Amino acid sequence: MTATAYAAGLVSAAGYRHVQRWTTSAAARARAAELVAAHRAEDREVMRNPHLDHEWADVIVRAPRLLAAVQGVIGPDVAVENTFLVMKWPGADFEVPWHQDGTNTRLELDPYRSVAAWVALTDADETTGCLHVVPESQRAGYLPYEVEPDKGAARGRALGVRVDDSVIRVPVPVQAGHGVLMDTRLLHCSHSNTGAGARIGLNIRYVAPGGIRMRDGSSPSPMPLCGTGW
Ligand SMILES: O=C(O)CCC(=O)C(=O)O
């Protein structure tokens, strides 16, 4: 593989691509309504690794169309490294800073043996706080990041990468029941929800065998979904 092809990654030249209809929009919205009913009163905004103890999340990470798209990128052996549910309540100040999904204080994902998915349970557009991405930013590799100060602690201590205002970024609206796959090096962020209803999405980090490098030398513990390589 040439250096240019290596830098471009596996997902697409732009570093992201849409996944159509991992479930029906009606089914996604029904799940979102249940989450709103369960968590609106307490203003809960995030849930870490819901696939480990919530059946609805386990069902999503295994959704056949989503899994097929993931296998098309990283091959037949697929595990979940992490999931993160984000519920943006209307009017709440909740910006997710620019970051890359494949690197954090604990680990680094091999962009050739991992892919990030963001799946929509509600419609996500520019008003409600959809993802914004910097197309082709995966080519620059993993960048230095800063851990956000305490404000974000309850939301999972977001990692921020500085992105110059001159850098071209695009919104990625996604309808409920659809999603987007991203190179784990792709820079993305999301703004607050200024719409009328909740905006709910699940971020999933999928890996193939050998895709996780722990920074402290410990053994990773991904949850295998399919394939024989585990
Ligand atoms: O749901 C969002 O607005 C962003 C989530 C995200 O980028 C992440 O969890 O890595």
The ligand as an SDF file (V2000), in Angstrom:
LIG
                    3D

 10  9  0  0  0  0  0  0  0  0999 V2000
  -23.1260   12.3430   20.0590 O   0  0  0  0  0  0  0  0  0  0  0  0
  -22.3910   13.3100   19.8610 C   0  0  0  0  0  0  0  0  0  0  0  0
  -22.8230   14.4360   19.7350 O   0  0  0  0  0  0  0  0  0  0  0  0
  -20.9110   13.1220   19.7270 C   0  0  0  0  0  0  0  0  0  0  0  0
  -20.4280   11.8290   20.2800 C   0  0  0  0  0  0  0  0  0  0  0  0
  -19.0140   11.5430   19.9410 C   0  0  0  0  0  0  0  0  0  0  0  0
  -18.4230   12.1560   19.0900 O   0  0  0  0  0  0  0  0  0  0  0  0
  -18.3180   10.4810   20.6400 C   0  0  0  0  0  0  0  0  0  0  0  0
  -18.8940    9.8630   21.5490 O   0  0  0  0  0  0  0  0  0  0  0  0
  -17.1490   10.2310   20.2780 O   0  0  0  0  0  0  0  0  0  0  0  0
  1  2  2  0
  2  3  1  0
  2  4  1  0
  4  5  1  0
  5  6  1  0
  6  7  2  0
  6  8  1  0
  8  9  2  0
  8 10  1  0
M  END
$$$$
